Amino acid sequence: MDRDKHIWEGWTVGDFIDDIEPTFDMVNSGNAKNWSFPNKKALKSWVSGQQPYYKKHIPEVYNYFLKKSGL
């Protein structure tokens, strides 16, 4: 994965991942039992919704969190 790939107005794949990751880690820590990703579609929607400024699907960002989620 190319974390330096430019996506939008100076934001790279890595920037989006770094911005979302703390929330993702909190959601998956077990401390947020009401939150979960029951399937890939739910994860894809959540990732797009968490991205700052740019709400379109970014395959590299989604795939990073898909792998990390273990779905």
mmJSON file of the N, C-alpha and C atoms, coordinates in Angstrom:
{"data_MODEL":{"atom_site":{
"group_PDB":["ATOM","ATOM","ATOM","ATOM","ATOM","ATOM","ATOM","ATOM","ATOM","ATOM","ATOM","ATOM","ATOM","ATOM","ATOM","ATOM","ATOM","ATOM","ATOM","ATOM","ATOM","ATOM","ATOM","ATOM","ATOM","ATOM","ATOM","ATOM","ATOM","ATOM","ATOM","ATOM","ATOM","ATOM","ATOM","ATOM","ATOM","ATOM","ATOM","ATOM","ATOM","ATOM","ATOM","ATOM","ATOM","ATOM","ATOM","ATOM","ATOM","ATOM","ATOM","ATOM","ATOM","ATOM","ATOM","ATOM","ATOM","ATOM","ATOM","ATOM","ATOM","ATOM","ATOM","ATOM","ATOM","ATOM","ATOM","ATOM","ATOM","ATOM","ATOM","ATOM","ATOM","ATOM","ATOM","ATOM","ATOM","ATOM","ATOM","ATOM","ATOM","ATOM","ATOM","ATOM","ATOM","ATOM","ATOM","ATOM","ATOM","ATOM","ATOM","ATOM","ATOM","ATOM","ATOM","ATOM","ATOM","ATOM","ATOM","ATOM","ATOM","ATOM","ATOM","ATOM","ATOM","ATOM","ATOM","ATOM","ATOM","ATOM","ATOM","ATOM","ATOM","ATOM","ATOM","ATOM","ATOM","ATOM","ATOM","ATOM","ATOM","ATOM","ATOM","ATOM","ATOM","ATOM","ATOM","ATOM","ATOM","ATOM","ATOM","ATOM","ATOM","ATOM","ATOM","ATOM","ATOM","ATOM","ATOM","ATOM","ATOM","ATOM","ATOM","ATOM","ATOM","ATOM","ATOM","ATOM","ATOM","ATOM","ATOM","ATOM","ATOM","ATOM","ATOM","ATOM","ATOM","ATOM","ATOM","ATOM","ATOM","ATOM","ATOM","ATOM","ATOM","ATOM","ATOM","ATOM","ATOM","ATOM","ATOM","ATOM","ATOM","ATOM","ATOM","ATOM","ATOM","ATOM","ATOM","ATOM","ATOM","ATOM","ATOM","ATOM","ATOM","ATOM","ATOM","ATOM","ATOM","ATOM","ATOM","ATOM","ATOM","ATOM","ATOM","ATOM","ATOM","ATOM","ATOM","ATOM","ATOM","ATOM","ATOM","ATOM","ATOM","ATOM","ATOM","ATOM","ATOM","ATOM","ATOM","ATOM","ATOM"],
"id":[1,2,3,4,5,6,7,8,9,10,11,12,13,14,15,16,17,18,19,20,21,22,23,24,25,26,27,28,29,30,31,32,33,34,35,36,37,38,39,40,41,42,43,44,45,46,47,48,49,50,51,52,53,54,55,56,57,58,59,60,61,62,63,64,65,66,67,68,69,70,71,72,73,74,75,76,77,78,79,80,81,82,83,84,85,86,87,88,89,90,91,92,93,94,95,96,97,98,99,100,101,102,103,104,105,106,107,108,109,110,111,112,113,114,115,116,117,118,119,120,121,122,123,124,125,126,127,128,129,130,131,132,133,134,135,136,137,138,139,140,141,142,143,144,145,146,147,148,149,150,151,152,153,154,155,156,157,158,159,160,161,162,163,164,165,166,167,168,169,170,171,172,173,174,175,176,177,178,179,180,181,182,183,184,185,186,187,188,189,190,191,192,193,194,195,196,197,198,199,200,201,202,203,204,205,206,207,208,209,210,211,212,213],
"type_symbol":["N","C","C","N","C","C","N","C","C","N","C","C","N","C","C","N","C","C","N","C","C","N","C","C","N","C","C","N","C","C","N","C","C","N","C","C","N","C","C","N","C","C","N","C","C","N","C","C","N","C","C","N","C","C","N","C","C","N","C","C","N","C","C","N","C","C","N","C","C","N","C","C","N","C","C","N","C","C","N","C","C","N","C","C","N","C","C","N","C","C","N","C","C","N","C","C","N","C","C","N","C","C","N","C","C","N","C","C","N","C","C","N","C","C","N","C","C","N","C","C","N","C","C","N","C","C","N","C","C","N","C","C","N","C","C","N","C","C","N","C","C","N","C","C","N","C","C","N","C","C","N","C","C","N","C","C","N","C","C","N","C","C","N","C","C","N","C","C","N","C","C","N","C","C","N","C","C","N","C","C","N","C","C","N","C","C","N","C","C","N","C","C","N","C","C","N","C","C","N","C","C","N","C","C","N","C","C","N","C","C","N","C","C"],
"label_atom_id":["N","CA","C","N","CA","C","N","CA","C","N","CA","C","N","CA","C","N","CA","C","N","CA","C","N","CA","C","N","CA","C","N","CA","C","N","CA","C","N","CA","C","N","CA","C","N","CA","C","N","CA","C","N","CA","C","N","CA","C","N","CA","C","N","CA","C","N","CA","C","N","CA","C","N","CA","C","N","CA","C","N","CA","C","N","CA","C","N","CA","C","N","CA","C","N","CA","C","N","CA","C","N","CA","C","N","CA","C","N","CA","C","N","CA","C","N","CA","C","N","CA","C","N","CA","C","N","CA","C","N","CA","C","N","CA","C","N","CA","C","N","CA","C","N","CA","C","N","CA","C","N","CA","C","N","CA","C","N","CA","C","N","CA","C","N","CA","C","N","CA","C","N","CA","C","N","CA","C","N","CA","C","N","CA","C","N","CA","C","N","CA","C","N","CA","C","N","CA","C","N","CA","C","N","CA","C","N","CA","C","N","CA","C","N","CA","C","N","CA","C","N","CA","C","N","CA","C","N","CA","C","N","CA","C","N","CA","C","N","CA","C","N","CA","C","N","CA","C"],
"label_alt_id":[null,null,null,null,null,null,null,null,null,null,null,null,null,null,null,null,null,null,null,null,null,null,null,null,null,null,null,null,null,null,null,null,null,null,null,null,null,null,null,null,null,null,null,null,null,null,null,null,null,null,null,null,null,null,null,null,null,null,null,null,null,null,null,null,null,null,null,null,null,null,null,null,null,null,null,null,null,null,null,null,null,null,null,null,null,null,null,null,null,null,null,null,null,null,null,null,null,null,null,null,null,null,null,null,null,null,null,null,null,null,null,null,null,null,null,null,null,null,null,null,null,null,null,null,null,null,null,null,null,null,null,null,null,null,null,null,null,null,null,null,null,null,null,null,null,null,null,null,null,null,null,null,null,null,null,null,null,null,null,null,null,null,null,null,null,null,null,null,null,null,null,null,null,null,null,null,null,null,null,null,null,null,null,null,null,null,null,null,null,null,null,null,null,null,null,null,null,null,null,null,null,null,null,null,null,null,null,null,null,null,null,null,null],
"label_comp_id":["MET","MET","MET","ASP","ASP","ASP","ARG","ARG","ARG","ASP","ASP","ASP","LYS","LYS","LYS","HIS","HIS","HIS","ILE","ILE","ILE","TRP","TRP","TRP","GLU","GLU","GLU","GLY","GLY","GLY","TRP","TRP","TRP","THR","THR","THR","VAL","VAL","VAL","GLY","GLY","GLY","ASP","ASP","ASP","PHE","PHE","PHE","ILE","ILE","ILE","ASP","ASP","ASP","ASP","ASP","ASP","ILE","ILE","ILE","GLU","GLU","GLU","PRO","PRO","PRO","THR","THR","THR","PHE","PHE","PHE","ASP","ASP","ASP","MET","MET","MET","VAL","VAL","VAL","ASN","ASN","ASN","SER","SER","SER","GLY","GLY","GLY","ASN","ASN","ASN","ALA","ALA","ALA","LYS","LYS","LYS","ASN","ASN","ASN","TRP","TRP","TRP","SER","SER","SER","PHE","PHE","PHE","PRO","PRO","PRO","ASN","ASN","ASN","LYS","LYS","LYS","LYS","LYS","LYS","ALA","ALA","ALA","LEU","LEU","LEU","LYS","LYS","LYS","SER","SER","SER","TRP","TRP","TRP","VAL","VAL","VAL","SER","SER","SER","GLY","GLY","GLY","GLN","GLN","GLN","GLN","GLN","GLN","PRO","PRO","PRO","TYR","TYR","TYR","TYR","TYR","TYR","LYS","LYS","LYS","LYS","LYS","LYS","HIS","HIS","HIS","ILE","ILE","ILE","PRO","PRO","PRO","GLU","GLU","GLU","VAL","VAL","VAL","TYR","TYR","TYR","ASN","ASN","ASN","TYR","TYR","TYR","PHE","PHE","PHE","LEU","LEU","LEU","LYS","LYS","LYS","LYS","LYS","LYS","SER","SER","SER","GLY","GLY","GLY","LEU","LEU","LEU"],
"label_asym_id":["A","A","A","A","A","A","A","A","A","A","A","A","A","A","A","A","A","A","A","A","A","A","A","A","A","A","A","A","A","A","A","A","A","A","A","A","A","A","A","A","A","A","A","A","A","A","A","A","A","A","A","A","A","A","A","A","A","A","A","A","A","A","A","A","A","A","A","A","A","A","A","A","A","A","A","A","A","A","A","A","A","A","A","A","A","A","A","A","A","A","A","A","A","A","A","A","A","A","A","A","A","A","A","A","A","A","A","A","A","A","A","A","A","A","A","A","A","A","A","A","A","A","A","A","A","A","A","A","A","A","A","A","A","A","A","A","A","A","A","A","A","A","A","A","A","A","A","A","A","A","A","A","A","A","A","A","A","A","A","A","A","A","A","A","A","A","A","A","A","A","A","A","A","A","A","A","A","A","A","A","A","A","A","A","A","A","A","A","A","A","A","A","A","A","A","A","A","A","A","A","A","A","A","A","A","A","A","A","A","A","A","A","A"],
"label_entity_id":["1","1","1","1","1","1","1","1","1","1","1","1","1","1","1","1","1","1","1","1","1","1","1","1","1","1","1","1","1","1","1","1","1","1","1","1","1","1","1","1","1","1","1","1","1","1","1","1","1","1","1","1","1","1","1","1","1","1","1","1","1","1","1","1","1","1","1","1","1","1","1","1","1","1","1","1","1","1","1","1","1","1","1","1","1","1","1","1","1","1","1","1","1","1","1","1","1","1","1","1","1","1","1","1","1","1","1","1","1","1","1","1","1","1","1","1","1","1","1","1","1","1","1","1","1","1","1","1","1","1","1","1","1","1","1","1","1","1","1","1","1","1","1","1","1","1","1","1","1","1","1","1","1","1","1","1","1","1","1","1","1","1","1","1","1","1","1","1","1","1","1","1","1","1","1","1","1","1","1","1","1","1","1","1","1","1","1","1","1","1","1","1","1","1","1","1","1","1","1","1","1","1","1","1","1","1","1","1","1","1","1","1","1"],
"label_seq_id":[1,1,1,2,2,2,3,3,3,4,4,4,5,5,5,6,6,6,7,7,7,8,8,8,9,9,9,10,10,10,11,11,11,12,12,12,13,13,13,14,14,14,15,15,15,16,16,16,17,17,17,18,18,18,19,19,19,20,20,20,21,21,21,22,22,22,23,23,23,24,24,24,25,25,25,26,26,26,27,27,27,28,28,28,29,29,29,30,30,30,31,31,31,32,32,32,33,33,33,34,34,34,35,35,35,36,36,36,37,37,37,38,38,38,39,39,39,40,40,40,41,41,41,42,42,42,43,43,43,44,44,44,45,45,45,46,46,46,47,47,47,48,48,48,49,49,49,50,50,50,51,51,51,52,52,52,53,53,53,54,54,54,55,55,55,56,56,56,57,57,57,58,58,58,59,59,59,60,60,60,61,61,61,62,62,62,63,63,63,64,64,64,65,65,65,66,66,66,67,67,67,68,68,68,69,69,69,70,70,70,71,71,71],
"pdbx_PDB_ins_code":[null,null,null,null,null,null,null,null,null,null,null,null,null,null,null,null,null,null,null,null,null,null,null,null,null,null,null,null,null,null,null,null,null,null,null,null,null,null,null,null,null,null,null,null,null,null,null,null,null,null,null,null,null,null,null,null,null,null,null,null,null,null,null,null,null,null,null,null,null,null,null,null,null,null,null,null,null,null,null,null,null,null,null,null,null,null,null,null,null,null,null,null,null,null,null,null,null,null,null,null,null,null,null,null,null,null,null,null,null,null,null,null,null,null,null,null,null,null,null,null,null,null,null,null,null,null,null,null,null,null,null,null,null,null,null,null,null,null,null,null,null,null,null,null,null,null,null,null,null,null,null,null,null,null,null,null,null,null,null,null,null,null,null,null,null,null,null,null,null,null,null,null,null,null,null,null,null,null,null,null,null,null,null,null,null,null,null,null,null,null,null,null,null,null,null,null,null,null,null,null,null,null,null,null,null,null,null,null,null,null,null,null,null],
"Cartn_x":[0.849,0.0,0.893,0.515,1.253,0.592,1.122,0.559,0.738,1.663,1.925,1.085,0.229,-0.616,-1.55,-1.505,-2.341,-3.79,-4.695,-6.117,-6.872,-6.653,-7.48,-6.827,-6.613,-6.111,-5.018,-3.984,-2.851,-2.978,-4.137,-4.344,-3.9,-3.16,-2.693,-3.463,-3.273,-3.858,-3.448,-2.177,-1.671,-2.312,-2.565,-3.213,-4.611,-5.361,-6.708,-6.654,-5.745,-5.604,-5.239,-4.257,-3.805,-4.905,-5.777,-6.852,-7.947,-8.243,-9.334,-8.884,-7.632,-7.159,-7.429,-7.24,-7.531,-8.995,-9.919,-11.332,-11.581,-11.005,-11.146,-10.637,-9.462,-8.889,-9.778,-10.368,-11.266,-12.511,-13.062,-14.262,-13.972,-12.811,-12.466,-11.764,-11.648,-10.918,-11.708,-13.002,-13.831,-14.492,-14.049,-14.641,-15.903,-16.129,-17.295,-18.177,-18.813,-19.556,-20.748,-21.27,-22.399,-21.966,-20.68,-20.15,-19.572,-19.828,-19.175,-19.377,-18.656,-18.777,-19.252,-20.548,-21.082,-20.703,-20.33,-19.975,-19.124,-18.648,-17.765,-18.478,-19.755,-20.515,-20.609,-20.854,-20.941,-19.594,-18.524,-17.186,-16.903,-17.233,-16.986,-17.727,-18.965,-19.764,-19.171,-18.765,-18.197,-16.897,-16.017,-14.734,-14.97,-15.838,-16.123,-16.697,-17.555,-18.171,-17.208,-16.145,-15.167,-14.096,-13.947,-12.912,-13.227,-12.268,-12.51,-12.53,-13.488,-13.59,-13.979,-13.498,-13.656,-14.438,-15.678,-16.558,-16.724,-15.892,-15.947,-15.112,-15.474,-14.748,-13.308,-12.364,-10.946,-10.525,-10.355,-10.084,-8.907,-7.826,-6.655,-6.956,-7.715,-8.063,-8.997,-10.026,-10.957,-10.225,-9.369,-8.661,-7.748,-7.158,-6.321,-7.153,-8.318,-9.151,-9.86,-10.128,-10.698,-9.723,-8.47,-7.456,-7.304,-7.288,-7.119,-8.317,-9.511,-10.726,-10.842,-10.222,-10.316,-11.626,-12.406,-13.657,-13.393],
"Cartn_y":[-1.183,0.0,1.244,2.192,3.457,4.493,4.647,5.606,7.046,7.27,8.621,9.009,8.106,8.399,9.565,10.59,11.768,11.438,11.833,11.58,12.871,13.872,15.075,16.226,17.344,18.596,18.401,17.681,17.481,16.297,15.695,14.525,13.265,12.424,11.162,10.002,8.821,7.614,7.521,7.724,7.656,8.675,9.864,10.897,10.455,9.883,9.422,8.277,7.33,6.214,6.728,7.611,8.133,8.897,9.566,10.339,9.433,8.345,7.451,6.41,6.016,4.879,4.962,6.096,6.125,5.769,6.263,5.941,4.468,3.963,2.548,1.676,2.014,1.234,1.273,2.418,2.531,1.663,1.716,0.936,-0.559,-0.984,-2.405,-2.842,-1.961,-2.298,-3.19,-3.315,-4.068,-3.162,-1.91,-0.957,-0.319,-0.508,0.087,-1.046,-1.752,-2.962,-2.694,-1.489,-1.181,-0.95,-0.841,-0.616,-1.921,-2.2,-3.335,-3.231,-4.029,-4.079,-5.482,-5.642,-6.988,-7.566,-6.684,-7.17,-6.123,-6.486,-5.604,-4.333,-4.457,-3.286,-2.242,-2.693,-1.775,-1.093,-1.86,-1.279,-0.253,-0.583,0.343,1.658,1.57,2.769,3.576,2.894,3.575,4.302,3.619,4.222,5.483,5.398,6.577,7.714,7.388,8.409,9.059,8.347,8.876,9.734,9.606,10.367,11.855,12.659,14.099,14.689,15.53,16.324,15.537,14.332,13.555,12.294,12.229,11.134,10.053,10.084,9.04,7.841,6.679,5.446,5.539,5.274,5.208,3.761,2.986,1.556,1.221,1.974,1.682,1.858,2.886,3.149,2.046,1.753,0.686,-0.643,-1.001,-2.282,-2.372,-1.25,-1.226,-1.613,-0.981,-1.257,-2.604,-3.053,-4.388,-5.44,-5.322,-6.255,-6.183,-4.989,-4.788,-5.318,-5.274,-5.71,-7.222,-7.918,-9.372,-9.892,-9.029,-9.492,-10.397],
"Cartn_z":[0.0,0.0,0.0,-0.796,-0.894,0.012,1.221,2.177,1.707,0.774,0.292,-0.925,-1.37,-2.523,-2.2,-3.06,-2.861,-3.182,-2.293,-2.488,-2.763,-1.933,-2.045,-1.299,-1.969,-1.394,-0.341,-0.702,0.188,1.132,1.187,2.046,1.304,2.009,1.454,2.091,1.535,2.124,3.594,3.866,5.249,6.17,5.66,6.478,6.9,5.968,6.292,7.296,7.092,8.026,9.41,9.48,10.773,11.49,10.743,11.352,11.916,11.24,11.641,12.665,12.632,13.42,14.922,15.583,17.026,17.343,16.535,16.745,16.458,15.393,15.058,16.197,16.733,17.826,19.063,19.345,20.49,20.274,19.077,18.76,18.899,18.485,18.521,19.795,20.765,21.986,22.933,22.698,23.629,24.644,24.716,25.656,25.088,23.826,23.17,22.655,23.574,23.23,22.32,22.306,21.435,19.993,19.767,18.432,17.909,16.694,16.058,14.551,13.852,12.403,12.055,11.866,11.628,10.265,9.338,8.002,7.285,6.115,5.343,4.888,4.554,4.105,5.212,6.434,7.573,7.823,7.725,7.904,6.817,5.574,4.454,4.667,5.089,5.351,6.504,7.557,8.718,8.343,7.621,7.238,6.409,5.418,4.584,5.41,6.36,7.205,8.178,8.542,9.49,8.835,7.521,6.826,6.895,7.329,7.36,5.953,5.708,4.482,3.227,3.078,1.842,2.172,1.733,2.138,1.07,0.04,-0.982,-0.534,-1.057,-0.749,-1.245,-0.363,-0.721,-0.499,-1.565,-1.421,-0.497,-0.584,0.246,1.733,2.05,3.456,3.955,3.174,3.543,3.704,2.763,2.83,4.048,4.433,5.631,6.855,6.999,8.167,8.06,6.86,6.673,7.187,6.811,7.272,8.783,9.305,10.743,11.537,10.934,11.629,11.712,10.765,10.743,10.167,9.53,8.925,7.741],
"occupancy":[1.0,1.0,1.0,1.0,1.0,1.0,1.0,1.0,1.0,1.0,1.0,1.0,1.0,1.0,1.0,1.0,1.0,1.0,1.0,1.0,1.0,1.0,1.0,1.0,1.0,1.0,1.0,1.0,1.0,1.0,1.0,1.0,1.0,1.0,1.0,1.0,1.0,1.0,1.0,1.0,1.0,1.0,1.0,1.0,1.0,1.0,1.0,1.0,1.0,1.0,1.0,1.0,1.0,1.0,1.0,1.0,1.0,1.0,1.0,1.0,1.0,1.0,1.0,1.0,1.0,1.0,1.0,1.0,1.0,1.0,1.0,1.0,1.0,1.0,1.0,1.0,1.0,1.0,1.0,1.0,1.0,1.0,1.0,1.0,1.0,1.0,1.0,1.0,1.0,1.0,1.0,1.0,1.0,1.0,1.0,1.0,1.0,1.0,1.0,1.0,1.0,1.0,1.0,1.0,1.0,1.0,1.0,1.0,1.0,1.0,1.0,1.0,1.0,1.0,1.0,1.0,1.0,1.0,1.0,1.0,1.0,1.0,1.0,1.0,1.0,1.0,1.0,1.0,1.0,1.0,1.0,1.0,1.0,1.0,1.0,1.0,1.0,1.0,1.0,1.0,1.0,1.0,1.0,1.0,1.0,1.0,1.0,1.0,1.0,1.0,1.0,1.0,1.0,1.0,1.0,1.0,1.0,1.0,1.0,1.0,1.0,1.0,1.0,1.0,1.0,1.0,1.0,1.0,1.0,1.0,1.0,1.0,1.0,1.0,1.0,1.0,1.0,1.0,1.0,1.0,1.0,1.0,1.0,1.0,1.0,1.0,1.0,1.0,1.0,1.0,1.0,1.0,1.0,1.0,1.0,1.0,1.0,1.0,1.0,1.0,1.0,1.0,1.0,1.0,1.0,1.0,1.0,1.0,1.0,1.0,1.0,1.0,1.0],
"B_iso_or_equiv":[0.0,0.0,0.0,0.0,0.0,0.0,0.0,0.0,0.0,0.0,0.0,0.0,0.0,0.0,0.0,0.0,0.0,0.0,0.0,0.0,0.0,0.0,0.0,0.0,0.0,0.0,0.0,0.0,0.0,0.0,0.0,0.0,0.0,0.0,0.0,0.0,0.0,0.0,0.0,0.0,0.0,0.0,0.0,0.0,0.0,0.0,0.0,0.0,0.0,0.0,0.0,0.0,0.0,0.0,0.0,0.0,0.0,0.0,0.0,0.0,0.0,0.0,0.0,0.0,0.0,0.0,0.0,0.0,0.0,0.0,0.0,0.0,0.0,0.0,0.0,0.0,0.0,0.0,0.0,0.0,0.0,0.0,0.0,0.0,0.0,0.0,0.0,0.0,0.0,0.0,0.0,0.0,0.0,0.0,0.0,0.0,0.0,0.0,0.0,0.0,0.0,0.0,0.0,0.0,0.0,0.0,0.0,0.0,0.0,0.0,0.0,0.0,0.0,0.0,0.0,0.0,0.0,0.0,0.0,0.0,0.0,0.0,0.0,0.0,0.0,0.0,0.0,0.0,0.0,0.0,0.0,0.0,0.0,0.0,0.0,0.0,0.0,0.0,0.0,0.0,0.0,0.0,0.0,0.0,0.0,0.0,0.0,0.0,0.0,0.0,0.0,0.0,0.0,0.0,0.0,0.0,0.0,0.0,0.0,0.0,0.0,0.0,0.0,0.0,0.0,0.0,0.0,0.0,0.0,0.0,0.0,0.0,0.0,0.0,0.0,0.0,0.0,0.0,0.0,0.0,0.0,0.0,0.0,0.0,0.0,0.0,0.0,0.0,0.0,0.0,0.0,0.0,0.0,0.0,0.0,0.0,0.0,0.0,0.0,0.0,0.0,0.0,0.0,0.0,0.0,0.0,0.0,0.0,0.0,0.0,0.0,0.0,0.0],
"pdbx_formal_charge":[null,null,null,null,null,null,null,null,null,null,null,null,null,null,null,null,null,null,null,null,null,null,null,null,null,null,null,null,null,null,null,null,null,null,null,null,null,null,null,null,null,null,null,null,null,null,null,null,null,null,null,null,null,null,null,null,null,null,null,null,null,null,null,null,null,null,null,null,null,null,null,null,null,null,null,null,null,null,null,null,null,null,null,null,null,null,null,null,null,null,null,null,null,null,null,null,null,null,null,null,null,null,null,null,null,null,null,null,null,null,null,null,null,null,null,null,null,null,null,null,null,null,null,null,null,null,null,null,null,null,null,null,null,null,null,null,null,null,null,null,null,null,null,null,null,null,null,null,null,null,null,null,null,null,null,null,null,null,null,null,null,null,null,null,null,null,null,null,null,null,null,null,null,null,null,null,null,null,null,null,null,null,null,null,null,null,null,null,null,null,null,null,null,null,null,null,null,null,null,null,null,null,null,null,null,null,null,null,null,null,null,null,null],
"auth_seq_id":[1,1,1,2,2,2,3,3,3,4,4,4,5,5,5,6,6,6,7,7,7,8,8,8,9,9,9,10,10,10,11,11,11,12,12,12,13,13,13,14,14,14,15,15,15,16,16,16,17,17,17,18,18,18,19,19,19,20,20,20,21,21,21,22,22,22,23,23,23,24,24,24,25,25,25,26,26,26,27,27,27,28,28,28,29,29,29,30,30,30,31,31,31,32,32,32,33,33,33,34,34,34,35,35,35,36,36,36,37,37,37,38,38,38,39,39,39,40,40,40,41,41,41,42,42,42,43,43,43,44,44,44,45,45,45,46,46,46,47,47,47,48,48,48,49,49,49,50,50,50,51,51,51,52,52,52,53,53,53,54,54,54,55,55,55,56,56,56,57,57,57,58,58,58,59,59,59,60,60,60,61,61,61,62,62,62,63,63,63,64,64,64,65,65,65,66,66,66,67,67,67,68,68,68,69,69,69,70,70,70,71,71,71],
"auth_comp_id":["MET","MET","MET","ASP","ASP","ASP","ARG","ARG","ARG","ASP","ASP","ASP","LYS","LYS","LYS","HIS","HIS","HIS","ILE","ILE","ILE","TRP","TRP","TRP","GLU","GLU","GLU","GLY","GLY","GLY","TRP","TRP","TRP","THR","THR","THR","VAL","VAL","VAL","GLY","GLY","GLY","ASP","ASP","ASP","PHE","PHE","PHE","ILE","ILE","ILE","ASP","ASP","ASP","ASP","ASP","ASP","ILE","ILE","ILE","GLU","GLU","GLU","PRO","PRO","PRO","THR","THR","THR","PHE","PHE","PHE","ASP","ASP","ASP","MET","MET","MET","VAL","VAL","VAL","ASN","ASN","ASN","SER","SER","SER","GLY","GLY","GLY","ASN","ASN","ASN","ALA","ALA","ALA","LYS","LYS","LYS","ASN","ASN","ASN","TRP","TRP","TRP","SER","SER","SER","PHE","PHE","PHE","PRO","PRO","PRO","ASN","ASN","ASN","LYS","LYS","LYS","LYS","LYS","LYS","ALA","ALA","ALA","LEU","LEU","LEU","LYS","LYS","LYS","SER","SER","SER","TRP","TRP","TRP","VAL","VAL","VAL","SER","SER","SER","GLY","GLY","GLY","GLN","GLN","GLN","GLN","GLN","GLN","PRO","PRO","PRO","TYR","TYR","TYR","TYR","TYR","TYR","LYS","LYS","LYS","LYS","LYS","LYS","HIS","HIS","HIS","ILE","ILE","ILE","PRO","PRO","PRO","GLU","GLU","GLU","VAL","VAL","VAL","TYR","TYR","TYR","ASN","ASN","ASN","TYR","TYR","TYR","PHE","PHE","PHE","LEU","LEU","LEU","LYS","LYS","LYS","LYS","LYS","LYS","SER","SER","SER","GLY","GLY","GLY","LEU","LEU","LEU"],
"auth_asym_id":["A","A","A","A","A","A","A","A","A","A","A","A","A","A","A","A","A","A","A","A","A","A","A","A","A","A","A","A","A","A","A","A","A","A","A","A","A","A","A","A","A","A","A","A","A","A","A","A","A","A","A","A","A","A","A","A","A","A","A","A","A","A","A","A","A","A","A","A","A","A","A","A","A","A","A","A","A","A","A","A","A","A","A","A","A","A","A","A","A","A","A","A","A","A","A","A","A","A","A","A","A","A","A","A","A","A","A","A","A","A","A","A","A","A","A","A","A","A","A","A","A","A","A","A","A","A","A","A","A","A","A","A","A","A","A","A","A","A","A","A","A","A","A","A","A","A","A","A","A","A","A","A","A","A","A","A","A","A","A","A","A","A","A","A","A","A","A","A","A","A","A","A","A","A","A","A","A","A","A","A","A","A","A","A","A","A","A","A","A","A","A","A","A","A","A","A","A","A","A","A","A","A","A","A","A","A","A","A","A","A","A","A","A"],
"auth_atom_id":["N","CA","C","N","CA","C","N","CA","C","N","CA","C","N","CA","C","N","CA","C","N","CA","C","N","CA","C","N","CA","C","N","CA","C","N","CA","C","N","CA","C","N","CA","C","N","CA","C","N","CA","C","N","CA","C","N","CA","C","N","CA","C","N","CA","C","N","CA","C","N","CA","C","N","CA","C","N","CA","C","N","CA","C","N","CA","C","N","CA","C","N","CA","C","N","CA","C","N","CA","C","N","CA","C","N","CA","C","N","CA","C","N","CA","C","N","CA","C","N","CA","C","N","CA","C","N","CA","C","N","CA","C","N","CA","C","N","CA","C","N","CA","C","N","CA","C","N","CA","C","N","CA","C","N","CA","C","N","CA","C","N","CA","C","N","CA","C","N","CA","C","N","CA","C","N","CA","C","N","CA","C","N","CA","C","N","CA","C","N","CA","C","N","CA","C","N","CA","C","N","CA","C","N","CA","C","N","CA","C","N","CA","C","N","CA","C","N","CA","C","N","CA","C","N","CA","C","N","CA","C","N","CA","C","N","CA","C","N","CA","C","N","CA","C","N","CA","C"],
"pdbx_PDB_model_num":[1,1,1,1,1,1,1,1,1,1,1,1,1,1,1,1,1,1,1,1,1,1,1,1,1,1,1,1,1,1,1,1,1,1,1,1,1,1,1,1,1,1,1,1,1,1,1,1,1,1,1,1,1,1,1,1,1,1,1,1,1,1,1,1,1,1,1,1,1,1,1,1,1,1,1,1,1,1,1,1,1,1,1,1,1,1,1,1,1,1,1,1,1,1,1,1,1,1,1,1,1,1,1,1,1,1,1,1,1,1,1,1,1,1,1,1,1,1,1,1,1,1,1,1,1,1,1,1,1,1,1,1,1,1,1,1,1,1,1,1,1,1,1,1,1,1,1,1,1,1,1,1,1,1,1,1,1,1,1,1,1,1,1,1,1,1,1,1,1,1,1,1,1,1,1,1,1,1,1,1,1,1,1,1,1,1,1,1,1,1,1,1,1,1,1,1,1,1,1,1,1,1,1,1,1,1,1,1,1,1,1,1,1]
}}}
